[in-house]
Amino acid sequence: MTTETTGKTGTTRETGLTETTGFTGKMKITVYNMKGSAGKTPISTNIALDKEYALATNEPYNLLDTILPEERLLSLQPEEEFPAFPDEIDVVFDLAGLMSRDARPSIVSAVSQSDVVLVPIFNELKSLHAGVHTIKELLPFNRNLVVVATKLEKRKGEVFTDWSESEDAKNIKAVVEYGVGSGFPVLPLKFSRVFDTIFEQERSIRQIMEADPLARYTYRDVAAQFDNIFNYIEQNYAQQKRPQPV
């Protein structure tokens, strides 16, 4: 268990989370979209399981305590602020709620200390609109934003080898660029039932594949995409000094 010192009072309190050793490049990652069903919890959980991250959430009623050990899970109320986690702790924040309402303290305190924020968006009108609005609200607190184009599916007649060239991914990218500009990477993540299997088996995608030869083939594409996302943020944001709000 580690402690953190609050800047205003100089007092020390416990975060309740232990240091993790599965990943050498230290990172704090937020996964957030103000609209649900975009895939934020499966993404967060897969990171926590696969990379041995701690997971912090502002959803007090969840199933994560059945998947993660107590020492790697912090759950608080939306109106509470997250503590400032020490650099020795790799943590992924799985956030819900609206910044314009009671969840603002938890969201801002997580995003402000994160090295990067993943914004999952899928090709559906409400998700696209919410995703763009989410990016606009996050920018004053963290400019290291990466869009994850989720739930991508191959439409009838589509031919491509790179999922970034799918109609779903191209439309998500076009809407994001129209709404907030072209400065944000958009990384593909195809639709897969493995994101349900993560919770059923309480394993990461890679762990599921290691245990089942058939899954090793079935989930190879989505596993490679997830690895690409994590490798991208590790190479570009791990241990970097976070930019100051503008």
Summary of the structure (lengths in Angstrom):
residues: 246
radius of gyration: 17.6
end to end distance: 34.2
largest distance: 61.8
contacts: 804
relative contact order: 0.16
helix: 40%
strand: 17%
